[in-house]
Amino acid sequence: MAKKIVVALGGNAIATKDGTAESQINSIKQTSEVLAKFVKAGDQLVVTHGNGPQVGNLLLQMAEGKSDGNPPMPLDTVGAMTQGSIGYWLQKSLSEIFQRDKINKNTATIVTQTIVDQNDDAFKTPSKPIGPFYSKSEVDSEKEKYPDYTFVEDAGRGFRRVVASPYPLSIKESPVISLMLKNGMVPIASGGGGIPIIQSEKSDCIDGVEAVIDKDFSAAKLAENIGADELIILTAVDYAYIDYGQPSQKKLEEVTVKEMTNYIEQGQFAAGSMLPKIQAANEFVSNTNGQAVITSLKNASQLIAGRSGTVITK
């Protein structure tokens, strides 16, 4: 039976060691071959993706090349730039596959905005590291130029700028994405969690903010907004595990939201790694009639053929 599916790509589906455009395009081509299998199976597909390495690279380039006549761009704009570049690579690769395999589908990238609350507590305690590492003297210089920036020491490797990571309230372009699906298209959306915006209730103003939204939470919110049947979060492992890396390690196959919540309370999942994926999956399932799956990109073919990976239901 055909399903409406949101697939959230992890960084390993795009990023490469050398970071060149050519290597990332080649990585995306392999990823797109897997994504196309969902379309061939008759499913309605929305593709979301991360952009952390690409944003970091672009911020580093701006830091190295900035001058009075060539100032660095604000973070919301950098997010839009990387949404555009990665989206271009994805839609180009998918279009080539659709043409090659005679699949009558079009795909397009939506530069997506994610609405957040200006009173979100995350703005009081910035926590998401972005951009290059700095020495202490470089940080002092950066603070003089950008007094509103917050820097913290990161694991003894130097100092990095940190920004807020607010909770996504809704995806502004979800009606457009739904319309694309209704017309048989494959949208690429919500890249890097989307561009965080604050939409004023008193005016028509939309303000981009210096923040980064967790891409899995954003994918879950998009899946909820468009009424998806399934949220698939692709990561580096085939399953979520409890007692990971220990002799008692156990893969989780079919589990409920309640069971996953208990495992979270036990501290079974690593913060900044598997934990946000589990939390995002739980949230989608709790707020909808859908199910969530956490698995690896290489396991996605088995997922299409039947049930594979960690499947979370009510």
N, C-alpha and C positions, 0 to 999 in steps of 0.2 A: 504494500500500500504506500502510495506517495506521501511524503511528509514535507512540512515546511521546516527547514533546518538552518540554524545559525552555527557556523563553524568558526571557532576562535583559534587562529594559528599562533603557536608559540614562536619565540625568537629563533629556535633552531630550524624552523621552516624557511627562514629568510637569511639570517645573518651568516657570515662566513668569517674565517680567521683573518683574511687579508682585507676584508671590507670593501673591495673594489666593486664597482657597478657590475662589471662582467661576471664576477663570481656570484654575486647576489642574484643576478638574473638567471644564471644557470641553476642555482638552488631553487628559485621560484618556479622554474620550468618543471623540475621534478615534483615539487609540491602541487603544481597545477594539474599534473597527470592524475594525482590522487583525488583532488577536488572534482575533476571532471567526471569521475566515476559516480559521484552522487547524482549529478545531472543525468548521466546515462541510465541510472536506476529509476529516473522519473521524479526525483525529489526537487522541490523548490529550494534553492540554495542562496544563502547570504554569507559572504566571506568577511570576517574581521581579522585584524592582525595587530601585532605589536610593532613598536618603532623605537624602542629604547636605544639599541646600538646606533641606529641611524641619527636619532636626535643628538646623542652624545658626540658623534662624529661631526655633525654640522655645527654644533656649538663650539667644538674645538677649532674647526676651520675658521669660524667667525672670530674666536678669541685671538688666533694667530694673525689674522689678516685685517683686524679692525684698524680704522684710522678716522680722522675727523670727517673725511668725505665718504667713508665706508663703514658706518656704524653697525654693530651687531643687531639682529632683529629680536623682538621680544619673543618669549617662549610660546605664546599662542600661535604666532606666525610661523615659528620653526616647526611646531606641530602640524600646521597646515601644509607646509612645504614637504615634510616627510610623508604625510598622508598621500600627497599628490604623487611623489616619486615612486613609493612602494605600490600604490594603487595602479599607476601606469604600468609597472612591471607585471603585476598580477593580471590586469585586464588584457595586456598584450599577449601574455602566455596562454591565458584561457581562450582568447579569441583565435589564436593559432590552432589550438587543439580542436575547438569547435569547427573551424573550417576544415581541418584535416580529416576529422571523423564525421563530417557532414551532419553536425548537430545544429539544428536551427535555433540557435540562441545568441543573444547579444549580452554583453557585459559592460558595465560602466562603474566608475569610481564616484562615490559621493563624499565630498569633503564635509565631514560630519561634525556637528557641534553638540556638546553634551551639557545639559543644564545642571548647574550645581547651586547650592545655597550659599549666599554670601556670608551667612552666620555659621557655616559649618566649622566645628571645632578644629578641623584639620588646618585651617588658616592660622590658628593661634600657635600651632606646633608643627612647622614644616618638617617633613621627615624623608622625602623622596630625593635621593642623590641624583644629580644630573650633571652632565658636562665633564670637563677635564679635572685632573688633580692639580692642586696648587701647593707651593711651599708657603711657609708662614709669611715671608716677606711679600710674596705675590698676592696672598690673601689681603694683607694690609693695603696694598695698592688697589686691589679690586674693590675693597670696601669704600675707599675714597671716591672711586668713580661711581659705584652703585651702592649708596648707603642703605638701600632697602633690602639688599640681598642678605641671606643668612648662610653662613658657612660652618661646617662641622668637620672634625677630623674623622677620616674614614679608614678604620682598621690599620692604622699606623702607616698608611701609604701616602698620606698627604691630606689636604683639605679639599672638600668639594662643596659646591653650592647645594643646598637642599630647598625644595619647594613643597608646598602643600599637596596633599593627595585627597581631595574631597570626594564624598560619595556622589555617584551619579543619580540625579533625580529622574531624568528622562532624556531621551534622544530626540533632538529637535527635528531631525530629518526623517523620523520614522514613518510619517505619512507618505513621503516621497519613495522610501524604500518599499513600503507595502504596495504602492502603485506600480513600481517596477516589477515586483513579483507577480502582481495580477496580470501584467502584460508579458509574462514569460521571460523576463530578463534575470540576469545574475548580478545583483548589486555587490560591490565591494565597499564596505562602510566601516565607520567607527574605528578607523586606524589609530593605534596607540591609545585607545580609550576615548578618542574624540577630543576635540578642542574644548576645554572647559570654559563655559560662558555663564555670566550672570545676566538674567533677563529681568529688567526693571519692571515692577508692577505699576509704577507711577508714570512711566513714559515708554516710548517705543525703542529705547536704547538697548543694545546688546553689547556687553563688555566682555572681551576675552580676558582671562586672568592667568597669572603666572602660577600654574599648577600642572600636575600630571595625574590623570585618572587611571586607576588600575584597569588594564585592558580586559581582564576577565569579568570584573564587575560591570563594566560598560557593555560587554557582549551579552551578559545576562540581562541587563536592562533593555537592550535592543531586542533580544529574543522575546522578552515579556511584552514590550510595546507593540510588536508586530504580530503577536499571537502565534509564535513558533510552537511546533510540536516537540522540538528537540533542540537542546543546546549541546554541542560537542566541543569540548575543550581539548585541543591537541597539545601534548607536552612531550617530554623526553622519555617517558616510561609508558609501558603498555597498560599498567593498572596503578591505582592508588594502593598503598600498603599501610598496614599497621605494623608496629615494631620494625620499621624499615632499617635494613642493614644489620639486624640481629638474627641469631639462630632461630628465633620464634617468628621471623618475618612471615606475614600472611597477606596475599593479595586479596583485594576486595572486588567481588564480581557484582552481584546484585544486592544492593543495600538501600535502606530507607533514609529519608532526611533525619529521622529521629536517631537512627544508629550513627549516622555521620556526625550529628551534633554531639552525641556522647563521646565519640572518638576525639572530636575537637577539644572537648572539656578535659579529656585525658592528656592533651598535649601531643597527640600522635602525629601531627602534621607540621612541617617546618614553616615558620613565618617567612614571608617573602618568597616562598617556593610553592609547595603544594597547598598550604593553608588557604591562600586567597582563591585558588581554583575550587577547592571544596566549598568554601563559603559562598562563592558566586553560584556554583551549581545548586547548592541548597536553596539559595534565595530564589532562583528561577523556578525550581520545582515547587517550592512553597507557595509562590504567587500565581501559578498557572496550573493547567492540567497536563503539562508536558513532563518529559523526563530529561535528565542530563547524563552525559557520558564523558568520562575522562579517560583518554587513551593516548597512544603515540601516533605520529603521522604514518609510520610504517605499518601500524596495526589497523589503519582505517579501512583498508580493503576487506579485512576480516569482519570489521564492524558492519560494512555494507552488506556483506553476505549473510550475516546473522548477528547474534549478540556476542559482543566481545568488548573488553575493556570494563571499567568500573561504571555500572549503570545505577543511577540514583533515581528513586521514585518516591512518591508519597507513602 
